[in-house]
Amino acid sequence: MSHPFPRPRKALGQNFLTDQNIIRKILTAADLQSSDQVLEVGPGRGALTALLAERVSRLVAVEFDRDLAALLRQQYQDNPTVLIHEQDVLQVDFAALLGTGAYKVVANLPYNISTPVLFRFLEQRHRFSRLIVMLQKEVGERLAAEPDCSDYGVLTVLFRQWFEVRREFLVPPGCFFPAPKVDSVVISLVPLANSRVVAGDQALFEKVVRSAFAMRRKTLWNCLKNAAVAELPAVEAALLATAIDGQRRGETLSLDEFAALSRALQKTA
């Protein structure tokens, strides 16, 4: 590109991927076909964008940085298969932007918004056939965690309900400019056709899960009581019906146990 890129903006959590080997590994993980439609979030200086544009039938890249978006628009102004969309991804109307047909997601997510972006992807999961996301290692570990550890939480449970989650590979700081102070990890997320568990009322299930982790050092009973998930007799009856000890902490419950507890609360409501 003939125009110099602006300096990375720390306030936007910008760490641009520069390692070509890592970029190739991301493309491999995405399992791209020439007929694919792809959503790229945070294209930055476009190192990954250039290779995606060569391989797919439609590429929509969402960039919040006005200067970067302008440079990318100029670069792809003669390529009708590439759309550079300037907006905060947390505010994007995915239905209007993507239209119909499933998309694959390829994203090097800014660390400062990665968790809320993941929850937006969760809400919009029906639009995606596969997601390849680069995250701070800590967030990736939370996605792929097992019960009864500090990484296990709301993110883990809700994504396990709806996705096949897999760690692809670690990415060291030296693969970025500027180099972050932490390792990164690439995670693949493949949406399931149906929920992995019978959760019943999804809104109540999510409330139970969020309540259980709201105060991690408190017991499950105290968390559910303080969150007013249901009347206390109903909470007691649901714990009794599921044989889940209310003195356990939320991080010890499996996805199946959360689903059973949610269903029991619906029956006693």
Disulfide bonds with the S-S distance in Angstrom:
none
